[in-house]
């Protein structure tokens, strides 16, 4: 079977990456519709060597669409995702608009594919980029040892803020005044401990996402999650220092062997050779890189890990296309 696929927000960084990943993974696209805001309409993007026009999002654009990949932000998702569903499409949304709704599956295919139980037209949520790479790493540990608590500090690339974030860093590195500002401070040579707005309790919206999404995906509301999210002057790939408190004893060699055998994970953990995951390794890759595995002596059954992944690919576009592949498998059973 071949499918009619719409990409909403096609002209953005993630939208363009979705188109690229659809091609790389040879998803069976029969017809491709590229949709965006009125401001972005009129451009053209390439797919399998053919140029496709970017059109403005309107209701009729979803007529006979099978799969709609959304990367247009929460406001657009709330407006247009229900319209796409009404036209019979399944929506895979990259925004936070629907993630915590009880009847919306929040899917990382390597972690909780069972949460997508059928292929009825509806909305499926793609998790936050930082959450995805962390839960892929922690799920096998949770399954074998149990998981009590997570303390995580993220070091997030500017591309996580879209083209504006990339432009601001590029301009600052060239000594120019930024054309647009994605961040509240200069990012070149800096580390900004704020991603999204602050809430009353002092956590940011980004940090709140990691708390609630992690519990939903790992299906355990009792897990303690304490995140600090930081923006750093790296173009692509988020890095995370993850400290987890497990529920039962473990051996480090067993953890290394467990993670090395997990689909989607690349283990790089040889401190003597200064071998550990780097953003430059992960950029352009769909894998989650894990290293610097060691005991955390501050807590019983504590373990510390360094986790790196491309935020535009596995953290967004690739995970969305993998969800589409999972949906296709269920539908074609």
C-alpha positions in Angstrom: 0.0 0.0 0.0 1.0 3.6 -0.6 -0.2 6.5 1.4 -1.1 10.1 1.0 1.1 12.0 3.4 0.8 15.6 4.5 3.6 17.5 6.2 2.3 20.5 8.2 5.0 23.0 8.9 7.0 21.7 6.0 9.2 24.7 5.6 10.6 24.6 9.2 13.7 22.8 10.3 11.8 19.7 11.6 9.4 19.8 8.7 12.2 19.7 6.2 13.9 16.9 8.2 10.6 14.9 8.1 10.6 15.1 4.3 14.3 13.9 4.3 13.6 11.0 6.7 10.5 9.9 4.7 12.8 9.5 1.7 15.7 7.9 3.6 13.5 5.3 5.2 11.6 4.7 1.9 8.3 5.3 3.5 5.6 4.3 0.9 4.4 7.8 0.0 2.0 7.8 -2.9 1.2 11.5 -2.7 3.0 14.1 -0.7 1.4 17.4 0.3 3.6 20.1 1.9 1.6 22.6 4.0 2.7 25.7 6.0 1.5 29.1 7.0 0.5 31.7 4.5 3.9 33.4 5.1 5.8 30.2 4.0 3.5 29.2 1.1 4.9 29.5 -2.3 8.3 27.9 -1.7 9.2 24.4 -3.1 11.0 21.5 -1.5 12.5 18.4 -3.0 11.4 14.8 -2.5 13.0 12.0 -4.5 14.4 14.5 -6.9 11.1 16.2 -7.6 10.1 19.7 -6.5 6.9 20.0 -4.5 5.2 23.3 -3.8 4.5 24.4 -0.2 0.9 25.3 0.1 -1.1 27.2 2.7 -2.9 25.1 5.3 -6.6 25.0 4.6 -9.2 22.4 5.5 -9.5 21.0 2.0 -5.8 20.2 2.0 -6.5 17.2 4.2 -9.0 15.6 1.8 -8.0 11.9 1.4 -4.9 12.3 3.5 -3.9 9.1 5.3 -1.1 10.5 7.5 -0.5 14.0 8.6 2.9 14.8 10.2 2.6 18.0 12.1 5.5 20.2 13.1 3.9 23.6 13.2 3.7 24.4 16.9 0.9 24.0 19.4 -1.4 26.7 18.2 -1.5 25.4 14.7 -1.8 21.8 15.9 -4.8 22.6 18.1 -6.5 24.3 15.1 -5.7 21.9 12.3 -5.1 18.5 13.8 -8.8 17.9 14.6 -9.6 19.0 11.0 -7.2 16.4 9.6 -8.8 13.7 11.8 -12.2 14.7 10.6 -11.0 14.1 7.1 -9.9 10.6 8.0 -6.2 11.2 8.6 -4.1 10.0 11.5 -2.1 12.9 12.9 1.4 12.5 14.3 2.0 15.8 16.1 5.4 17.0 17.2 4.1 19.8 19.4 3.2 19.6 23.1 -0.5 20.4 22.4 -1.9 16.9 22.9 0.9 15.0 24.7 -0.7 14.8 28.1 -4.3 14.1 27.0 -5.4 10.8 28.4 -6.7 9.4 25.1 -3.6 10.5 23.1 -0.8 7.9 22.8 2.6 9.4 23.5 5.0 7.1 21.6 8.6 6.3 21.4 8.6 3.1 19.2 11.6 1.5 21.0 10.0 2.1 24.4 6.2 1.8 24.3 4.9 0.6 20.9 2.1 -1.2 22.8 0.5 2.2 23.6 -0.6 2.4 20.0 -3.2 -0.3 20.0 -5.0 0.3 16.7 -4.9 2.3 13.5 -8.1 4.3 13.8 -7.9 7.9 12.6 -6.8 10.0 15.6 -4.0 12.0 17.1 -0.7 10.5 18.2 1.8 12.6 20.0 5.5 12.8 19.4 7.4 13.4 22.7 9.8 16.3 23.6 13.2 15.7 22.1 15.0 15.6 25.4 12.5 13.2 26.8 12.9 10.8 23.9 16.6 10.2 24.2 16.4 9.8 28.0 13.6 7.3 28.1 15.2 5.2 25.3 18.2 4.9 27.6 16.3 4.3 30.9 13.6 1.9 29.7 15.8 -1.2 29.7 17.1 -0.2 33.1 13.6 0.3 34.4 12.6 -3.1 33.0 15.4 -5.0 34.6 16.1 -3.1 37.8 13.1 -0.8 38.4 13.4 3.0 38.4 12.8 5.2 41.4 14.1 8.6 40.6 15.8 10.7 37.8 17.9 13.8 38.1 18.8 15.1 34.6 20.6 18.2 33.3 20.3 18.8 29.6 22.6 20.7 27.3 20.4 21.6 24.4 21.4 22.6 20.9 20.2 25.9 19.4 18.4 24.1 16.6 15.9 23.0 19.2 14.6 26.6 19.0 14.1 26.3 15.2 15.7 28.4 12.5 15.7 31.5 14.7 18.0 29.7 17.2 20.4 28.7 14.5 20.4 32.2 13.0 21.1 33.8 16.3 24.1 31.7 17.0 25.5 32.0 13.5 25.1 35.8 13.6 26.8 36.1 17.0 29.7 33.9 16.0 30.2 36.2 13.0 30.1 39.3 15.2 26.8 40.5 13.8 23.7 41.7 15.6 21.2 38.8 15.4 18.6 39.1 12.7 16.1 37.6 15.1 16.4 36.6 18.8 15.4 33.2 19.9 16.9 33.5 23.4 16.7 36.0 26.2 20.5 36.4 26.2 23.5 36.0 23.8 24.1 32.3 23.2 27.6 32.4 21.7 30.1 31.6 24.5 27.2 31.2 26.9 25.0 28.7 28.7 21.4 29.8 29.3 19.6 27.9 32.1 16.2 28.6 30.7 14.3 26.9 27.9 10.7 28.2 27.5 8.9 30.2 30.1 9.2 29.9 33.9 6.3 28.6 35.9 5.3 29.6 39.4 7.4 26.9 41.1 10.6 27.9 39.3 10.7 25.1 36.7 10.4 26.0 33.1 7.8 24.7 30.6 10.5 22.5 29.0 11.4 21.0 32.4 7.8 20.3 33.2 7.4 18.5 29.9 10.3 16.1 30.8 8.7 15.4 34.2 5.2 14.5 32.9 6.1 12.9 29.6 8.7 10.6 31.2 6.1 9.3 33.6 3.5 8.8 30.9 5.9 7.0 28.5 7.4 4.8 31.2 3.9 4.2 32.6 4.8 5.0 36.2 3.5 8.1 37.9 5.6 7.4 41.0 9.0 8.1 39.3 10.6 11.2 40.7 12.0 13.4 37.9 14.0 16.6 38.6 15.3 18.3 35.4 17.3 21.4 34.6 17.3 22.3 31.0 20.1 24.5 29.6 20.7 26.0 26.1 24.3 25.9 24.9 26.0 27.2 21.7 25.9 23.9 19.8 24.1 23.7 16.5 22.7 20.2 16.6 22.3 17.3 19.1 21.3 17.5 22.7 23.4 16.1 25.5 22.2 15.0 28.9 23.8 14.1 32.2 21.4 11.6 33.7 21.5 10.4 37.3 19.0 7.6 38.0 18.2 5.8 41.2 17.3 2.2 40.5 15.2 0.0 42.7 17.5 -3.0 42.9 21.3 -3.7 42.8 23.2 -3.8 39.5 26.6 -4.4 38.1 28.1 -1.8 35.8 29.3 -4.4 33.3 25.7 -5.8 33.1 24.3 -2.3 32.5 26.8 -1.8 29.7 25.9 -5.1 28.1 22.2 -4.4 28.5 22.4 -1.0 26.8 24.8 -2.2 24.0 22.2 -4.8 23.0 19.3 -2.3 22.8 18.0 -1.2 19.4 18.6 2.5 18.7 21.4 2.8 21.3 25.1 3.1 20.5 27.4 2.5 23.5 30.6 4.5 23.5 32.2 4.1 27.0 36.0 3.9 27.1 37.2 6.7 29.4 40.9 5.6 29.1 40.7 6.3 25.4 38.7 9.5 26.0 35.9 7.8 24.1 32.4 9.0 25.1 29.4 10.4 23.2 29.8 13.9 21.6 27.3 16.1 19.9 29.4 16.0 16.8 29.1 12.2 16.7 25.3 12.2 17.1 24.5 15.0 14.7 23.0 13.5 11.5 22.4 10.2 13.2 19.2 8.5 14.3 20.8 6.7 17.3 21.0 7.6 20.9 24.6 7.5 22.1 25.3 6.5 25.7 28.6 6.6 27.7 30.3 7.6 30.9 28.4 4.9 32.7 29.3 4.8 36.4 27.9 4.4 39.9 26.4 7.4 41.6 27.7 7.0 45.2 25.4 9.6 46.6 22.4 7.3 46.6 21.7 3.6 46.9 21.5 1.8 43.5 22.5 5.1 41.8 23.8 5.2 38.3 25.1 8.1 36.1 25.1 8.2 32.3 25.9 10.7 29.5 23.3 10.6 26.7 23.5 12.4 23.3 21.2 12.4 20.3 20.3 14.5 17.3 17.3 16.6 18.4 16.1 17.2 14.8 16.2 13.5 13.8 15.5 11.0 16.7 14.3 13.9 18.9 11.7 14.9 16.3 11.5 13.9 12.6 12.8 10.3 12.8 10.7 9.4 15.8 7.6 10.8 14.0 8.3 8.8 10.9 8.9 5.7 13.0 5.5 6.2 14.6 4.0 6.4 11.1 5.8 3.1 10.3 4.4 1.5 13.5 0.9 2.8 12.6 1.3 1.3 9.1 2.3 -2.1 10.5 -0.8 -2.1 12.7 -3.1 -1.1 9.8 -1.7 -3.6 7.4 -2.0 -6.6 9.7 
